[in-house]
């Protein structure tokens, strides 16, 4: 079986407070995009009592073979007696790592959904989130609004959004970026009534922001420059950092505008990673 493991981007990020456990309570409007890793998975023969996990592709060299989201997932599932078989799993990494796309978490979500099928209940889900990462809860939704670290309001309408995604290959440490946060904002009240159509949805995104962006721009001025360049391209509604970076996105009025912007900006930054993407 070959599975698609989709990336996500944070369209907005609102930081409310720092929790006693050291994590930050955040709110985020997010969506999955059609950038994905490919995962081949099959059962091993009964006489093979260990898993074989291979990472391939342009970003595989950054993945630890001994400790990664898949080895963690399989260990948890066996510890809970949710699986008994052993597997050959091959992951072709097209999603850049250390970029804010949640690729590793998406891989774990995709494999867990396949292995557990209807047994992926709330209790199991919360256990995986606790041990693999809080981002895992986002992948249960194509679009949504993270109200806090534990609650998500799903957005079921199929708004077609077109993006130019650029990764300047700067490895932003989320832990480091969050450690520099000194200001917090009040919680936002999210209402689906304001998202009646695509125009309203884009307007809502434009009125929001990423609270980490100014911190990342101060630390890495090239990102501020890049976001300005994206915003000046024809057809661009918004340019913004996704998550704690360093990937940036431009939201465009259509795929053709995004492609023209890609060609223009690739001439200026030939060593950056580029992709055209859209909501799934």
Number of C-alpha atoms within 10 A of each C-alpha: 9 12 16 17 28 24 24 27 24 25 23 23 22 23 21 18 17 16 9 7 6 8 13 18 17 20 24 25 24 25 22 25 21 15 22 22 22 19 20 16 18 13 13 16 11 9 7 12 12 12 15 13 17 15 18 15 13 12 14 18 11 12 16 11 13 10 9 16 21 23 16 15 20 21 13 18 18 13 11 11 9 15 14 11 15 19 18 15 20 17 22 18 24 18 24 23 18 21 25 25 26 22 24 25 25 26 28 23 26 20 21 20 15 13 15 14 10 8 13 16 10 9 9 17 17 17 14 22 17 13 13 20 16 14 16 22 21 25 23 16 16 19 25 20 23 22 19 17 15 12 12 19 16 17 17 11 13 12 18 11 19 23 25 24 26 25 24 20 16 15 14 18 15 16 10 10 16 17 13 11 15 9 9 15 11 9 15 12 7 14 9 13 8 11 17 11 12 14 10 13 15 18 14 15 16 16 9 15 17 20 21 22 22 14 16 21 18 11 13 14 11 14 24 18 11 21 19 14 16 27 19 13 19 13 18 20 17 21 24 26 31 24 25 26 27 25 26 28 27 25 27 26 17 15 18 13 18 26 18 15 23 19 12 14 18 15 9 11 13 11 11 13 14 20 15 20 20 21 18 15
